[in-house]
Amino acid sequence: MTREEAVEAILSPKGPPTDPVEKRAFEQWLERHADLRRMQEQQSALFDALDDWTTPEPSAAFDGRMEALIDTERNREPRWLGFIRPVLTPRWAVAAALGTILAVAALVSQGPTPGQNDQATKTAVVLHPGDVDDVDEWDRALDDLEMLTEFDVLPPPAAEGKS
């Protein structure tokens, strides 16, 4: 038996071990260690006092008072709600709704105008032969350009030779 097991057996409400082998090992620990023996005596006196103690009967009105206390706590509103309650009036709700509508209208009215995206669509992608070393890279670049023209990101390529 280790010291931790002996202390656990002392502090256990069940008392010392009942198995004869464990009980003998526990008693040997108590014989060798005076501090554990003192702890065992104190713990035994405490458990005896707890066994002798009788619980008092609650008063007849105890249940009613406890239920009333629980109900008042249950019905009490949180402190933070007390700070917000004056703001939660219909007047403030209407003001908040109108403010939100004005903010959304301002954001929508500041959106892009039809002529603003022309600059982005006029940007040309120019590939120089020095930028691409492999024929496969050229092929991928041309495929990418073709895909971009399909999605109206780039303007359609101008036919060469027309002036």
MIKOL-572783 format. One record per residue (C-alpha): x, y, z. Coordinates in pm, 1 decimal, decimal comma. Layout:
[seti [X; Y; Z]]
...
END
This chain:
[seti [0,0; 0,0; 0,0]]
[seti [127,1; 345,8; -89,4]]
[seti [94,1; 658,7; 119,4]]
[seti [-165,9; 799,0; -121,4]]
[seti [-377,0; 482,6; -87,9]]
[seti [-351,9; 501,4; 292,1]]
[seti [-460,9; 866,9; 294,8]]
[seti [-745,8; 781,9; 57,6]]
[seti [-857,5; 500,9; 291,9]]
[seti [-843,7; 740,0; 591,3]]
[seti [-1051,1; 1006,4; 416,9]]
[seti [-1302,2; 759,6; 275,0]]
[seti [-1644,4; 762,5; 446,2]]
[seti [-1647,4; 382,7; 413,8]]
[seti [-1363,6; 358,8; 660,4]]
[seti [-1053,1; 140,3; 644,6]]
[seti [-1031,4; -148,1; 396,1]]
[seti [-1230,4; -461,2; 481,0]]
[seti [-1015,1; -707,5; 286,7]]
[seti [-783,9; -882,4; 541,0]]
[seti [-467,3; -831,6; 332,8]]
[seti [-539,9; -464,5; 263,3]]
[seti [-651,2; -408,7; 623,0]]
[seti [-319,9; -549,2; 753,6]]
[seti [-118,5; -328,3; 511,3]]
[seti [-323,8; -27,0; 621,3]]
[seti [-260,2; -100,1; 989,6]]
[seti [112,6; -137,3; 921,9]]
[seti [114,2; 208,0; 759,6]]
[seti [-56,1; 351,9; 1067,1]]
[seti [197,8; 183,7; 1297,7]]
[seti [494,2; 324,2; 1103,5]]
[seti [360,9; 675,0; 1039,6]]
[seti [243,4; 879,9; 1337,2]]
[seti [98,0; 1156,7; 1119,5]]
[seti [-126,1; 907,5; 937,4]]
[seti [-231,5; 754,5; 1269,7]]
[seti [-323,0; 1102,4; 1401,7]]
[seti [-513,7; 1175,6; 1080,0]]
[seti [-699,2; 843,2; 1115,7]]
[seti [-801,7; 925,8; 1473,6]]
[seti [-923,3; 1273,8; 1379,8]]
[seti [-1111,9; 1147,0; 1077,8]]
[seti [-1269,7; 868,3; 1281,7]]
[seti [-1383,1; 1124,3; 1545,7]]
[seti [-1529,3; 1342,8; 1271,5]]
[seti [-1721,7; 1055,9; 1113,2]]
[seti [-1852,4; 950,5; 1458,1]]
[seti [-1972,2; 1307,3; 1523,6]]
[seti [-2144,0; 1314,8; 1185,7]]
[seti [-2313,0; 981,0; 1260,7]]
[seti [-2442,5; 1115,0; 1593,3]]
[seti [-2570,7; 1440,5; 1442,6]]
[seti [-2940,8; 1456,9; 1371,0]]
[seti [-3072,9; 1691,6; 1109,6]]
[seti [-3322,8; 1950,7; 1224,8]]
[seti [-3669,4; 1939,7; 1078,6]]
[seti [-3745,4; 2234,5; 849,4]]
[seti [-4016,0; 2470,9; 966,4]]
[seti [-4365,5; 2434,7; 828,4]]
[seti [-4329,8; 2753,5; 622,2]]
[seti [-3988,5; 2660,3; 484,2]]
[seti [-4118,1; 2514,8; 157,7]]
[seti [-4344,7; 2814,0; 95,7]]
[seti [-4065,3; 3065,4; 161,3]]
[seti [-3826,0; 2870,0; -61,4]]
[seti [-4078,8; 2857,9; -347,2]]
[seti [-4145,4; 3233,0; -309,3]]
[seti [-3771,9; 3304,6; -321,8]]
[seti [-3727,6; 3087,3; -629,6]]
[seti [-4023,7; 3255,7; -802,0]]
[seti [-3890,8; 3605,8; -734,8]]
[seti [-3551,9; 3509,1; -873,9]]
[seti [-3709,8; 3344,4; -1175,0]]
[seti [-3930,9; 3647,1; -1251,2]]
[seti [-3661,9; 3909,3; -1192,6]]
[seti [-3530,7; 4058,4; -1515,8]]
[seti [-3154,4; 4076,4; -1575,3]]
[seti [-2972,0; 4399,2; -1487,1]]
[seti [-2855,5; 4457,1; -1844,4]]
[seti [-3217,2; 4454,0; -1961,5]]
[seti [-3291,6; 4740,9; -1723,7]]
[seti [-3042,6; 4956,9; -1913,5]]
[seti [-3187,6; 4864,8; -2252,8]]
[seti [-3556,7; 4880,0; -2156,6]]
[seti [-3588,8; 5262,5; -2209,6]]
[seti [-3449,5; 5222,9; -2560,6]]
[seti [-3694,4; 4945,7; -2650,6]]
[seti [-3993,4; 5176,1; -2697,5]]
[seti [-4193,6; 5200,5; -3022,3]]
[seti [-4053,5; 5548,4; -3089,8]]
[seti [-3695,5; 5419,1; -3081,8]]
[seti [-3786,9; 5114,1; -3291,2]]
[seti [-3935,2; 5335,5; -3564,2]]
[seti [-3629,1; 5562,1; -3554,7]]
[seti [-3394,5; 5263,9; -3582,1]]
[seti [-3594,1; 5121,3; -3875,2]]
[seti [-3587,8; 5453,9; -4060,2]]
[seti [-3216,0; 5490,8; -3995,0]]
[seti [-3152,1; 5143,5; -4133,7]]
[seti [-3360,1; 5217,0; -4443,3]]
[seti [-3169,4; 5541,0; -4502,0]]
[seti [-2833,9; 5366,5; -4459,2]]
[seti [-2928,4; 5093,3; -4707,9]]
[seti [-3061,2; 5351,9; -4954,2]]
[seti [-2736,3; 5549,6; -4926,4]]
[seti [-2529,3; 5239,4; -4990,5]]
[seti [-2739,7; 5137,3; -5287,9]]
[seti [-2732,1; 5485,2; -5439,8]]
[seti [-2351,4; 5492,3; -5412,5]]
[seti [-2323,1; 5170,1; -5614,8]]
[seti [-2137,5; 5152,3; -5945,9]]
[seti [-2284,0; 5349,2; -6232,4]]
[seti [-2311,6; 5189,9; -6579,4]]
[seti [-2012,3; 5383,0; -6716,1]]
[seti [-1781,7; 5299,5; -6425,7]]
[seti [-1701,2; 4944,7; -6537,9]]
[seti [-1598,4; 5053,2; -6888,4]]
[seti [-1245,0; 5122,8; -6767,5]]
[seti [-1209,7; 4766,9; -6638,2]]
[seti [-1341,3; 4611,6; -6958,1]]
[seti [-1109,2; 4820,8; -7176,3]]
[seti [-799,4; 4691,5; -7001,2]]
[seti [-618,3; 4470,0; -7245,1]]
[seti [-405,7; 4171,8; -7161,1]]
[seti [-85,5; 4176,3; -7358,6]]
[seti [137,7; 3872,9; -7378,8]]
[seti [493,3; 3914,3; -7492,2]]
[seti [687,3; 3623,6; -7632,7]]
[seti [954,6; 3677,0; -7365,5]]
[seti [699,8; 3620,0; -7085,5]]
[seti [611,9; 3266,9; -7185,6]]
[seti [873,8; 2999,8; -7244,3]]
[seti [666,3; 2696,3; -7326,1]]
[seti [412,0; 2630,4; -7599,0]]
[seti [179,6; 2470,3; -7341,4]]
[seti [187,7; 2790,6; -7138,9]]
[seti [87,1; 2986,8; -7450,2]]
[seti [-197,1; 2746,0; -7507,0]]
[seti [-318,9; 2781,1; -7147,7]]
[seti [-292,3; 3159,9; -7165,3]]
[seti [-499,7; 3167,9; -7485,5]]
[seti [-759,8; 2937,3; -7328,3]]
[seti [-777,4; 3167,6; -7026,7]]
[seti [-825,5; 3470,2; -7251,5]]
[seti [-1099,5; 3292,4; -7443,4]]
[seti [-1275,2; 3200,8; -7117,9]]
[seti [-1253,0; 3560,3; -6994,2]]
[seti [-1414,5; 3689,6; -7313,2]]
[seti [-1698,4; 3436,9; -7272,7]]
[seti [-1780,4; 3577,8; -6928,6]]
[seti [-1767,9; 3941,0; -7044,2]]
[seti [-1464,7; 4016,8; -6830,3]]
[seti [-1266,2; 4119,2; -7135,4]]
[seti [-1402,6; 4279,6; -7450,7]]
[seti [-1417,6; 4054,4; -7755,3]]
[seti [-1091,2; 4057,6; -7953,9]]
[seti [-1088,0; 4311,5; -8236,1]]
[seti [-1042,2; 4164,3; -8579,9]]
[seti [-698,4; 4234,6; -8713,0]]
[seti [-659,4; 4425,1; -9036,2]]
[seti [-964,1; 4644,4; -8984,1]]
[seti [-900,4; 5012,6; -8942,0]]
END
